[in-house]
Amino acid sequence: MSQLAEDYAQFVIPTYGRFDLDIERGEGCHAWDFAGRKFLDFGAGIAVCSLGHAHPEITAAVHEQAAKLVHTSNLYRTGPQARLAKRLVEVTGEGKVFFCNSGAEANEGLIKLARRFGSVTGRSGILTFTGSFHGRTMACISATGQEKVKKDFGPLLPGFRHLPFGDLKAVREAVDSDTVAILVEPIQGEGGIHPASGDFLRGLRALCDEHGMLLFFDEVQCGLGRTGDWCGWHAVAADIQPDGVSWAKGIANGFPLGAFWVSHRAIDNRGPLCDLLGAGSHGTTYGGNPVACAAGLKVLEIIERDHLLENACILGDHLASSLRGLPSPLIAEVRASGLMIGVQLASDFPKTTRTPALDVVTHAMSLGLLVIPAGDSVVRFLPPLNVTRQEIDMAVAKFSEILQHFDSTP
Ligand SMILES: Cc1ncc(COP(=O)(O)O)c(C=O)c1O
């Protein structure tokens, strides 16, 4: 056992099922452990490091801002927060942004917005979907449509119902006089890379319009470039606009930052929705931290300047089609949207020690490839948006070797 592993075992609360790997540093699409072993990193910190590790311009932006001002609280205004809010509104639509520190907190904010919106009519019900993942706070585990995150944590926050993902009829039937909002991942990430259909999202929009409800997209994993578009939902329904969007992960290349956007639309006589959370209604000490926002601004600037949305589309197609082209009976399906790619392993995957996904990911690690499990049987490929064709070809060749190992295991 490494010294790090011993220290973790002794001093860190064991909430995470970690792999046996101690990472020391990263550069671009690669990471190294303390023994100098090199890994091709196609997990990017679970869809976080959109520009790869240690991007020199992000490092410089963080240094520069840290030397000027690290924190001053939300009692005052700072430049990076205003500039990043403006940029996020430009890429999303007319509205306003609130900054927090994680994806769960971003969803918490949207949930509070829904509750405040519903307070005048006495509505508080929020519909979410099976297989979804919205974070680990009490409200977010209540919203998440997976039992495993809720186990032993009751009583949960009341008011959430989970409906079958993609079943518009079930949603229509579930809407009642208490329902105030729908929260949905346009592309389910932790659930195993499942894109919603365009018709499903359009149907949810129509239902919300019909009943005066709010439609929220959780874009924590699929937003801000991963799918090859600033707006993840554009991959399936570019013609609709939600009332709120949550972000985190790729927004600042690993610097902790979350945010949610709220539409300017006025839905009732209380004026623009984005002004409903007024002074004193919501907040967080670190929200909109100048260093985190400077990192976020630089991320968005580089994605735009280096045409990385196009790169995510073109190389995402290349990666997905290369994986589909592997002659392995162990791949049942490859689901993809830009560089958000899930390999569904076959249901007759050879007997494994834990789950098929964990076994494949662990073996991949031993061969120098980092990929991410989702559930029991999906392996996710989430490389940085500036990944190269050569790096993709290397990853696919390694993955082919990995599958052959299982295919030939008696
Ligand atoms: C879609 C989605 N929403 C919310 C979250 C929670 O984000 P965080 O871990 O930053 O709280 C995640 C994290 O995986 C996610 O994938």
The ligand as an SDF file (V2000), in Angstrom:
LIG
                    3D

 16 16  0  0  0  0  0  0  0  0999 V2000
  -25.6160   16.0880  -14.3330 C   0  0  0  0  0  0  0  0  0  0  0  0
  -24.9610   16.3490  -13.0220 C   0  0  0  0  0  0  0  0  0  0  0  0
  -25.5600   17.1960  -12.1550 N   0  0  0  0  0  0  0  0  0  0  0  0
  -25.0110   17.4760  -10.9730 C   0  0  0  0  0  0  0  0  0  0  0  0
  -23.8170   16.9200  -10.5890 C   0  0  0  0  0  0  0  0  0  0  0  0
  -23.2150   17.2680   -9.2460 C   0  0  0  0  0  0  0  0  0  0  0  0
  -22.1250   18.1010   -9.4460 O   0  0  0  0  0  0  0  0  0  0  0  0
  -21.0690   18.3190   -8.2420 P   0  0  0  0  0  0  0  0  0  0  0  0
  -20.3960   17.0090   -8.0300 O   0  0  0  0  0  0  0  0  0  0  0  0
  -20.1440   19.3950   -8.7720 O   0  0  0  0  0  0  0  0  0  0  0  0
  -21.8410   18.7620   -7.0660 O   0  0  0  0  0  0  0  0  0  0  0  0
  -23.1560   16.0450  -11.4560 C   0  0  0  0  0  0  0  0  0  0  0  0
  -21.8910   15.3980  -11.0660 C   0  0  0  0  0  0  0  0  0  0  0  0
  -21.5160   14.3730  -11.5800 O   0  0  0  0  0  0  0  0  0  0  0  0
  -23.7470   15.7450  -12.7020 C   0  0  0  0  0  0  0  0  0  0  0  0
  -23.1710   14.9070  -13.5650 O   0  0  0  0  0  0  0  0  0  0  0  0
  1  2  1  0
  2  3  1  0
  2 15  2  0
  3  4  2  0
  4  5  1  0
  5  6  1  0
  5 12  2  0
  6  7  1  0
  7  8  1  0
  8  9  2  0
  8 10  1  0
  8 11  1  0
 12 13  1  0
 12 15  1  0
 13 14  2  0
 15 16  1  0
M  END
$$$$
